[in-house]
Amino acid sequence: MSGIAELRANSSATIDATIIAISPVRDVTTSRGPSQVADATLQDSTGTIQLTLWGDDIKRFSVGQKIRISDGWVKDFRGKLQISAGRSGTISIQP
């Protein structure tokens, strides 16, 4: 398990963090067609990172929840690190 400050672009990671903010939902067009996306800001004791939420995941999560991202994917987007579930990862709500 990593802290947010230890994350590096183009690598997989497992982190525990708390959602401290969620952006307004945006409508986007992807190669698979129209979709909705929102950015959640995650925080742990080492820092913050953006989590990209797509489609139904936007409604699943709310500010204040503790979550675990298992086997997530970290990338550099416009000079800032972001994490997502990626192809094989999962996001779960922690008690």
Secondary structure, DSSP 4 states (H G I P E B T S, - for coil): ---GGG--SSEEEEEEEEEEEEPPPEEEEETTEEEEEEEEEEEETTEEEEEEEETTHHHH--TT-EEEEEEEEEEEETTEEEEE-TTT-EEEE--
